[in-house]
Every structure is written in structure tokens, then in C-alpha cells.
């Protein structure tokens, strides 16, 4: 997905550098993340900064990479980050985000403050129409879909299962409530509502095929390039 004329790459939201470290050495790379602890995990050039205020000049990198970041950003931070990606890019922007995600499927509820949230911190859903209109000065180029094809689940059945059956999605040891910081979650026992909803979801997942994969990788090209 990286065009042949790219020599410099900025990875926004690079985390521990797992993507940068796998890129060929011919690229000059810089990683940006707001977590200074994550940046200590790799040795390439790195900067601790917020994605909404990147400390680089306009059009200073051939390609700006942003993987598994945009789905986590609330509205104001998302808009600012979108503008920054476009400002920094000399030629290309390459992003990956969840595709047509059923946000309710991975929702859980904090037993302490009763706040409902996505266990991975996702706050927005992406369709191709949203993505293709996201950058004013760039147009959509290549697109690739990857990941599994998640089974079909009815949103209405999931709503009943969660609200009436009190059966939320599985959580793990890293799950933390963004509202109160709670990390102590207890699995709700099965009941008549959850077993009925589970049977319906199992049936619909077998009968209704899902054609789209769960993630999309899109390359944007600056207009006129």
C-alpha cells in the first residue's frame, strides 16, 4: 500500500513502534505518540506529541500513516487530527480503521458507575462514504479490506440481551471504565433472556452471510499529485 515514490513516513499514534520497526530501512521514519512510555519501546526517531497538534511543518512527510487511531478519538480531537494529517502530508495519507463495525457488539457496562462503553475504546463507526469525504485536499486511492468476517448479530437482539438480560460483552484484564477508572468487572450469569437472545443470534449468524471484512486500509492521494 506504500507507493514507490515515498521516502519519508510519519506514523501518527505509533504506540510501541511495531509498524515502524517492520518497515524497510530505506524509509526515513518518525513515530509520534502521546504516551512517552510507549515510545521508549523502540529506538527509531520518535516524538511525544498529541495528534491534534503535531510539531512539524506543512507537507513535511511524503506519507502520513495513522493505523488504529481514528476510531478512538472524540469529535473535537478527531477533527483536529484529521486536519493535522492532511497538513503534514506532502503526497499521501494511509489509514486503517474498523469497517462497518457493530458498536453494540463489544459494549460493556461498568458495575460501579453504570457507564456503557466499548471495551476497546472505539467511539465512532466508519463506512466508505464517510472515509472518502474525510480529507478535503486528498482523494481516495487504493483500498484493501482485511481481518475476519464477523458473524451477523441483530442490533435489536443485542440491545435486549444487554438491557434486559444484563449480558454484556466479554472483558479482559486490560478493560477499564473511561468514566470512573474501574477495572473490576464480574460476568453476569445466564438467564432466560440471555439464553433466548443467544439462540436467536446463533441462528441469524448461520443464516445471514456477512460479505465485508472487519478492517479497511485506505490510501489517499493529494489532489494534483
Backbone as numpy.savetxt, mean C-alpha at the origin, in Angstrom:
# Nx Ny Nz CAx CAy CAz Cx Cy Cz
10.37 -3.31 -15.25 9.56 -2.09 -15.25 10.41 -0.82 -15.25
11.71 -0.92 -14.98 12.57 0.26 -14.98 13.09 0.48 -16.40
12.79 1.61 -17.04 13.22 1.87 -18.41 14.74 1.89 -18.55
15.21 1.67 -19.78 16.64 1.53 -20.03 17.42 2.83 -19.85
16.75 3.99 -19.97 17.48 5.25 -19.88 17.58 5.79 -18.46
17.21 4.99 -17.46 17.27 5.42 -16.06 18.66 5.17 -15.49
19.23 6.17 -14.83 20.51 6.01 -14.13 20.40 6.36 -12.65
19.46 7.24 -12.28 19.31 7.64 -10.88 17.90 7.30 -10.38
17.81 6.77 -9.17 16.54 6.32 -8.61 16.41 6.81 -7.17
15.26 7.38 -6.84 14.91 7.73 -5.47 13.80 6.80 -5.01
14.03 6.08 -3.90 13.02 5.18 -3.34 12.38 5.86 -2.13
11.13 6.31 -2.30 10.41 7.03 -1.25 9.63 6.02 -0.42
9.91 6.01 0.88 9.32 5.00 1.75 10.08 3.69 1.64
11.40 3.78 1.63 12.26 2.61 1.34 12.32 1.62 2.49
11.90 2.03 3.70 11.97 1.10 4.83 13.39 0.66 5.12
13.61 -0.65 5.19 14.94 -1.17 5.50 15.80 -1.37 4.26
15.37 -0.84 3.11 16.19 -0.87 1.90 16.15 -2.17 1.13
15.15 -2.99 1.36 15.12 -4.31 0.74 14.99 -4.24 -0.78
14.39 -3.16 -1.32 14.31 -3.02 -2.78 15.61 -2.44 -3.32
16.10 -1.39 -2.70 17.33 -0.74 -3.15 18.49 -1.74 -3.20
18.59 -2.60 -2.20 19.71 -3.54 -2.14 19.66 -4.59 -3.23
18.49 -4.76 -3.87 18.35 -5.75 -4.94 18.46 -5.14 -6.33
18.59 -3.83 -6.41 18.75 -3.19 -7.71 20.17 -3.36 -8.22
20.35 -3.46 -9.54 21.70 -3.56 -10.10 22.56 -2.37 -9.69
23.86 -2.61 -9.55 24.78 -1.59 -9.06 24.96 -0.43 -10.03
24.51 -0.60 -11.28 24.67 0.49 -12.25 23.80 1.70 -11.93
22.78 1.52 -11.09 21.93 2.64 -10.72 22.52 3.41 -9.53
22.40 4.72 -9.57 22.73 5.55 -8.42 21.43 5.74 -7.63
21.39 5.20 -6.42 20.15 5.16 -5.65 20.24 5.95 -4.36
19.10 6.47 -3.94 18.95 7.11 -2.63 17.65 6.62 -2.02
17.70 6.24 -0.77 16.50 5.81 -0.06 16.01 6.88 0.91
14.70 7.07 0.96 14.09 8.03 1.89 13.05 7.31 2.74
13.10 7.54 4.04 12.07 7.01 4.93 11.98 7.90 6.16
10.79 7.96 6.77 10.63 8.79 7.98 11.17 8.09 9.21
11.43 6.77 9.12 11.94 6.00 10.25 13.46 5.90 10.17
14.14 6.61 11.04 15.61 6.55 11.05 16.10 5.17 11.46
15.35 4.46 12.30 15.73 3.11 12.70 15.75 2.16 11.51
14.76 2.28 10.62 14.73 1.44 9.42 15.92 1.72 8.52
16.29 2.98 8.38 17.38 3.37 7.48 18.73 2.81 7.93
18.86 2.49 9.20 20.14 1.94 9.69 20.38 0.51 9.20
19.38 -0.10 8.56 19.49 -1.50 8.15 20.26 -1.68 6.85
20.57 -0.60 6.13 21.32 -0.76 4.88 22.34 0.36 4.75
23.30 0.19 3.83 24.47 1.08 3.77 24.43 2.06 2.61
23.50 1.89 1.66 23.43 2.82 0.54 23.04 4.23 1.01
23.15 5.19 0.12 22.80 6.56 0.46 21.35 6.63 0.92
21.12 7.33 2.02 19.78 7.36 2.61 19.55 8.68 3.32
18.28 9.06 3.38 17.88 10.33 3.99 16.65 10.09 4.83
16.64 10.58 6.06 15.47 10.49 6.92 14.61 11.74 6.68
13.44 11.54 6.08 12.58 12.67 5.74 11.15 12.20 5.57
10.23 13.16 5.58 8.81 12.89 5.38 8.52 12.91 3.88
7.68 11.99 3.41 7.37 11.91 1.99 6.63 13.15 1.49
6.04 13.92 2.39 5.31 15.12 2.00 6.21 16.34 1.86
7.49 16.19 2.21 8.43 17.32 2.13 9.83 16.77 1.87
10.07 16.38 0.63 11.33 15.74 0.27 12.43 16.78 0.05
13.60 16.58 0.63 14.68 17.58 0.55 15.52 17.46 -0.73
14.87 17.52 -1.88 15.58 17.42 -3.16 15.04 18.47 -4.11
15.87 18.85 -5.07 15.47 19.84 -6.06 14.47 19.24 -7.06
13.78 20.10 -7.79 12.84 19.66 -8.82 13.55 18.80 -9.86
12.89 17.71 -10.26 13.37 16.82 -11.32 14.81 16.36 -11.09
15.12 15.95 -9.88 16.50 15.59 -9.54 16.82 14.10 -9.69
15.78 13.25 -9.98 16.02 11.82 -10.19 15.30 11.37 -11.45
15.97 10.49 -12.22 15.33 9.95 -13.43 14.03 9.24 -13.11
14.05 8.43 -12.05 12.88 7.65 -11.66 12.66 7.77 -10.16
11.41 8.03 -9.77 11.02 8.03 -8.36 10.19 6.79 -8.10
10.64 5.99 -7.15 9.99 4.72 -6.82 9.23 4.88 -5.50
8.00 4.35 -5.46 7.20 4.44 -4.24 6.35 3.17 -4.13
6.81 2.22 -3.34 6.17 0.89 -3.25 5.55 0.67 -1.88
4.29 0.27 -1.88 3.56 -0.09 -0.65 3.56 1.06 0.36
3.33 2.27 -0.13 3.32 3.46 0.72 2.00 4.22 0.63
1.54 4.49 -0.57 0.42 5.40 -0.78 -0.87 4.92 -0.12
-1.06 3.61 0.00 -2.29 3.09 0.61 -2.35 3.36 2.11
-1.23 3.77 2.72 -1.19 4.02 4.16 -1.43 5.49 4.52
-1.47 6.38 3.54 -1.43 7.81 3.82 -2.83 8.43 3.92
-3.11 9.17 4.98 -4.37 9.93 5.06 -4.39 11.03 4.01
-5.55 11.62 3.79 -5.78 12.50 2.64 -4.74 13.60 2.48
-4.51 14.38 3.51 -3.60 15.52 3.39 -2.18 15.07 3.07
-1.71 14.03 3.75 -0.37 13.52 3.50 -0.28 12.85 2.13
-1.35 12.20 1.71 -1.38 11.57 0.39 -1.24 12.62 -0.72
-1.99 13.71 -0.63 -1.93 14.75 -1.65 -0.55 15.39 -1.72
0.02 15.66 -0.56 1.35 16.28 -0.52 2.41 15.34 -1.08
2.31 14.05 -0.75 3.26 13.06 -1.26 3.14 12.90 -2.77
1.91 12.86 -3.26 1.68 12.75 -4.70 2.35 13.91 -5.44
2.22 15.11 -4.93 2.84 16.28 -5.56 4.36 16.21 -5.49
4.88 15.71 -4.39 6.33 15.60 -4.24 6.93 14.57 -5.19
6.25 13.43 -5.36 6.74 12.43 -6.31 6.85 13.02 -7.70
5.84 13.78 -8.09 5.83 14.37 -9.42 6.87 15.48 -9.56
7.07 16.23 -8.50 8.06 17.32 -8.54 9.48 16.79 -8.69
9.80 15.72 -7.98 11.17 15.19 -7.96 11.50 14.42 -9.24
10.50 13.82 -9.87 10.73 12.96 -11.04 11.18 13.76 -12.26
12.30 13.34 -12.86 12.75 13.93 -14.12 12.05 13.28 -15.30
11.83 11.94 -15.21 11.22 11.24 -16.33 10.08 10.32 -15.89
10.31 9.52 -14.84 9.38 8.44 -14.52 9.00 8.41 -13.04
7.80 7.87 -12.79 7.35 7.51 -11.44 6.89 6.06 -11.51
7.36 5.23 -10.58 6.98 3.82 -10.54 6.41 3.52 -9.16
5.14 3.09 -9.13 4.49 2.85 -7.84 3.89 1.44 -7.82
3.72 0.91 -6.62 2.94 -0.32 -6.44 1.99 -0.09 -5.27
0.74 -0.53 -5.46 -0.31 -0.37 -4.45 -1.24 -1.59 -4.52
-2.05 -1.84 -3.48 -3.07 -2.89 -3.58 -4.07 -2.53 -4.67
-4.61 -3.54 -5.34 -5.52 -3.31 -6.45 -6.91 -3.86 -6.12
-7.91 -2.99 -6.18 -9.30 -3.36 -5.91 -9.43 -4.09 -4.57
-8.78 -3.58 -3.57 -8.78 -4.25 -2.26 -10.14 -4.13 -1.58
-10.61 -5.24 -1.03 -11.79 -5.24 -0.18 -11.34 -4.81 1.22
-11.51 -3.53 1.53 -10.96 -2.97 2.76 -11.58 -3.61 4.01
-12.82 -4.07 3.91 -13.49 -4.66 5.06 -12.89 -6.02 5.43
-12.28 -6.68 4.43 -11.80 -8.05 4.65 -10.72 -8.11 5.73
-9.87 -7.10 5.82 -8.78 -7.11 6.78 -9.01 -6.08 7.90
-10.27 -5.81 8.19 -10.59 -4.89 9.28 -10.66 -5.65 10.60
-10.22 -5.00 11.66 -10.35 -5.56 13.01 -10.79 -4.46 13.96
-11.15 -4.84 15.16 -11.70 -3.87 16.13 -10.91 -3.95 17.42
-10.50 -2.80 17.90 -9.72 -2.74 19.14 -10.64 -3.04 20.33
-10.30 -4.02 21.17 -11.14 -4.34 22.33 -11.10 -3.28 23.42
-10.12 -2.38 23.36 -9.99 -1.36 24.40 -10.80 -0.11 24.06
-10.60 0.46 22.85 -11.28 1.71 22.51 -12.36 1.52 21.44
-12.49 0.28 20.90 -13.52 -0.08 19.92 -13.30 0.59 18.55
-12.09 1.05 18.30 -11.77 1.65 17.00 -11.60 0.54 15.96
-12.23 0.71 14.79 -12.12 -0.26 13.70 -11.05 0.21 12.73
-10.13 -0.68 12.38 -9.02 -0.28 11.52 -8.52 -1.48 10.71
-7.83 -1.19 9.63 -7.20 -2.19 8.77 -5.93 -2.69 9.46
-5.73 -3.99 9.54 -4.60 -4.51 10.33 -3.25 -4.14 9.73
-3.21 -3.80 8.43 -1.95 -3.35 7.82 -1.87 -1.84 7.70
-2.88 -1.14 8.22 -2.85 0.31 8.19 -3.27 0.93 6.87
-3.96 0.17 6.01 -4.42 0.74 4.74 -5.63 1.65 4.98
-5.63 2.80 4.34 -6.72 3.75 4.53 -7.39 4.14 3.21
-6.92 3.60 2.07 -7.52 3.94 0.79 -7.44 2.77 -0.18
-8.36 2.77 -1.13 -8.50 1.70 -2.12 -8.22 2.27 -3.50
-7.54 1.50 -4.36 -7.14 1.99 -5.68 -7.77 1.18 -6.81
-8.29 1.90 -7.80 -8.74 1.34 -9.07 -7.92 1.99 -10.18
-7.95 1.40 -11.37 -7.16 1.95 -12.46 -7.54 3.38 -12.79
-8.83 3.70 -12.73 -9.25 5.06 -13.02 -8.64 6.07 -12.06
-8.58 5.72 -10.77 -7.96 6.60 -9.77 -6.48 6.78 -10.06
-5.82 5.69 -10.39 -4.38 5.72 -10.60 -4.00 6.51 -11.84
-4.74 6.32 -12.93 -4.37 6.95 -14.20 -4.55 8.47 -14.17
-5.35 8.97 -13.25 -5.56 10.41 -13.15 -4.80 11.03 -11.98
-3.92 10.28 -11.37 -3.29 10.73 -10.13 -2.22 11.79 -10.36
-1.47 11.68 -11.45 -0.37 12.60 -11.71 -0.69 13.50 -12.89
-0.64 14.81 -12.67 -1.03 15.78 -13.68 -0.03 15.84 -14.83
1.25 15.82 -14.52 2.30 16.00 -15.52 2.86 14.69 -16.06
2.31 13.59 -15.64 2.74 12.27 -16.10 1.54 11.49 -16.65
1.81 10.65 -17.61 0.76 9.78 -18.15 1.10 8.33 -17.87
0.08 7.50 -17.74 0.28 6.09 -17.42 0.97 5.37 -18.57
1.99 4.58 -18.24 2.69 3.77 -19.23 2.40 2.30 -18.99
3.44 1.54 -18.68 3.30 0.10 -18.48 2.59 -0.21 -17.17
1.82 -1.31 -17.18 1.10 -1.79 -15.99 1.29 -3.28 -15.85
1.57 -3.74 -14.64 1.66 -5.17 -14.36 0.90 -5.48 -13.08
0.22 -6.61 -13.09 -0.52 -7.07 -11.92 0.21 -8.28 -11.33
0.24 -8.36 -10.03 0.94 -9.47 -9.38 0.27 -9.81 -8.07
0.77 -10.84 -7.42 0.15 -11.31 -6.18 -0.93 -12.34 -6.47
-1.56 -12.80 -5.40 -2.59 -13.83 -5.53 -3.92 -13.25 -5.98
-4.82 -14.13 -6.40 -6.21 -13.74 -6.65 -7.02 -14.12 -5.41
-7.33 -13.14 -4.58 -8.03 -13.42 -3.33 -9.45 -13.89 -3.61
-9.96 -14.84 -2.84 -11.33 -15.32 -3.05 -12.34 -14.19 -2.90
-13.47 -14.33 -3.56 -14.53 -13.34 -3.47 -15.26 -13.46 -2.13
-15.44 -12.33 -1.48 -16.23 -12.27 -0.25 -17.24 -11.14 -0.35
-18.48 -11.42 -0.01 -19.52 -10.41 -0.05 -19.30 -9.37 1.05
-19.32 -8.11 0.67 -19.15 -7.04 1.66 -20.30 -7.04 2.67
-21.51 -7.34 2.19 -22.66 -7.35 3.09 -22.52 -8.46 4.14
-22.08 -9.64 3.69 -21.90 -10.76 4.63 -20.77 -10.47 5.61
-19.70 -9.86 5.13 -18.60 -9.50 6.01 -19.07 -8.49 7.06
-19.90 -7.54 6.64 -20.42 -6.54 7.58 -21.24 -7.21 8.69
-22.12 -8.13 8.31 -22.94 -8.83 9.31 -22.05 -9.67 10.23
-21.07 -10.34 9.65 -20.16 -11.18 10.43 -19.41 -10.36 11.47
-19.00 -9.15 11.09 -18.22 -8.32 11.99 -19.08 -7.58 13.01
-20.17 -6.99 12.54 -20.98 -6.14 13.41 -21.90 -6.93 14.33
-22.47 -8.02 13.82 -23.39 -8.82 14.63 -22.73 -10.04 15.24
-21.81 -10.65 14.48 -21.12 -11.83 14.99 -19.86 -11.50 15.75
-19.42 -10.22 15.68 -18.21 -9.75 16.37 -16.99 -10.57 15.98
-16.98 -11.00 14.72 -15.87 -11.80 14.21 -15.06 -10.95 13.24
-13.91 -10.47 13.70 -13.06 -9.62 12.88 -11.91 -10.43 12.31
-11.11 -9.81 11.48 -10.04 -10.54 10.82 -8.96 -10.98 11.79
-8.17 -11.95 11.37 -7.05 -12.42 12.18 -6.05 -11.28 12.39
-5.43 -11.22 13.55 -4.41 -10.24 13.83 -3.13 -10.98 14.18
-2.01 -10.27 14.17 -0.74 -10.92 14.52 -0.04 -10.11 15.61
1.17 -10.49 15.92 1.88 -9.86 17.04 2.27 -8.42 16.76
2.23 -7.99 15.47 2.58 -6.62 15.15 1.36 -5.70 15.09
0.14 -6.25 15.24 -1.07 -5.43 15.15 -1.16 -4.46 16.33
-1.36 -3.18 16.00 -1.48 -2.16 17.05 -2.58 -1.19 16.65
-3.44 -0.86 17.59 -4.52 0.08 17.34 -3.93 1.48 17.08
-4.24 2.10 15.94 -3.70 3.44 15.66 -4.34 4.54 16.51
-5.43 4.20 17.19 -6.13 5.20 17.99 -5.61 5.27 19.42
-5.40 4.09 20.06 -4.98 4.09 21.47 -3.67 3.36 21.71
-3.12 2.70 20.69 -1.85 2.01 20.85 -1.94 0.62 21.45
-3.13 0.10 21.62 -3.32 -1.22 22.22 -2.75 -2.32 21.32
-2.09 -3.30 21.91 -1.56 -4.44 21.17 -2.11 -5.77 21.69
-3.06 -5.70 22.62 -3.62 -6.91 23.23 -4.97 -7.21 22.59
-5.00 -8.21 21.69 -6.21 -8.58 20.97 -6.58 -10.02 21.31
-7.88 -10.26 21.43 -8.39 -11.59 21.77 -9.35 -12.03 20.68
-9.19 -13.27 20.20 -10.05 -13.80 19.14 -11.44 -14.10 19.69
-12.50 -13.61 18.99 -13.87 -13.87 19.41 -14.27 -15.30 19.06
-14.85 -16.06 19.99 -15.29 -17.43 19.68 -16.35 -17.44 18.59
-16.43 -18.54 17.86 -17.45 -18.69 16.82 -18.84 -18.79 17.45
-19.83 -18.30 16.70 -21.21 -18.38 17.14 -22.08 -18.65 15.92
-23.38 -18.66 16.11 -24.30 -18.99 15.01 -24.15 -18.01 13.85
-24.00 -16.74 14.15 -23.87 -15.73 13.09 -22.59 -15.94 12.30
-21.48 -16.14 13.01 -20.19 -16.29 12.31 -20.15 -17.58 11.50
-20.73 -18.64 12.01 -20.73 -19.90 11.26 -21.60 -19.81 10.01
-22.74 -19.11 10.10 -23.60 -18.92 8.93 -22.90 -18.06 7.88
-22.31 -16.96 8.32 -21.59 -16.07 7.40 -20.39 -16.78 6.78
-19.71 -17.60 7.57 -18.57 -18.35 7.05 -18.99 -19.32 5.96
-20.14 -19.98 6.15 -20.63 -20.92 5.15 -21.01 -20.20 3.86
-21.64 -19.03 3.99 -22.01 -18.25 2.80 -20.77 -17.77 2.06
-19.79 -17.27 2.79 -18.55 -16.79 2.16 -17.80 -17.93 1.48
-17.79 -19.10 2.09 -17.13 -20.24 1.47 -17.81 -20.61 0.16
-19.14 -20.56 0.15 -19.89 -20.89 -1.05 -19.65 -19.87 -2.16
-19.75 -18.59 -1.83 -19.56 -17.55 -2.85 -18.13 -17.52 -3.38
-17.16 -17.82 -2.51 -15.76 -17.83 -2.97 -15.50 -18.95 -3.97
-16.30 -20.02 -3.89 -16.17 -21.13 -4.83 -16.91 -20.85 -6.14
-18.02 -20.12 -6.05 -18.88 -19.92 -7.22 -18.53 -18.69 -8.04
-17.99 -17.64 -7.40 -17.72 -16.38 -8.10 -16.22 -16.25 -8.33
-15.77 -16.31 -9.59 -14.34 -16.20 -9.87 -13.83 -14.77 -9.71
-12.59 -14.62 -9.32 -11.95 -13.32 -9.20 -10.84 -13.26 -10.24
-10.94 -12.32 -11.17 -9.98 -12.25 -12.27 -8.76 -11.40 -11.96
-8.92 -10.41 -11.06 -7.81 -9.48 -10.82 -6.88 -10.00 -9.73
-5.60 -9.71 -9.90 -4.62 -10.01 -8.86 -4.67 -8.92 -7.79
-3.97 -9.16 -6.70 -4.17 -8.30 -5.53 -3.30 -7.04 -5.50
-2.31 -6.93 -6.39 -1.44 -5.76 -6.40 -1.22 -5.30 -7.83
-0.92 -4.00 -7.98 -0.63 -3.46 -9.30 0.64 -2.62 -9.23
1.43 -2.73 -10.29 2.67 -1.97 -10.44 2.50 -1.11 -11.69
2.62 0.22 -11.54 2.36 1.13 -12.65 3.53 2.09 -12.86
3.86 2.25 -14.13 4.92 3.19 -14.52 4.27 4.41 -15.17
4.67 5.59 -14.71 4.18 6.84 -15.26 5.34 7.57 -15.95
5.04 8.19 -17.08 6.05 8.84 -17.90 5.73 10.33 -17.99
6.73 11.17 -17.74 6.49 12.61 -17.83 6.07 12.99 -19.23
5.04 13.79 -19.33 4.51 14.18 -20.64 5.56 14.94 -21.43
5.71 14.56 -22.70 6.70 15.20 -23.55 8.03 14.50 -23.58
8.21 13.46 -22.73 9.46 12.72 -22.71 9.39 11.51 -23.63
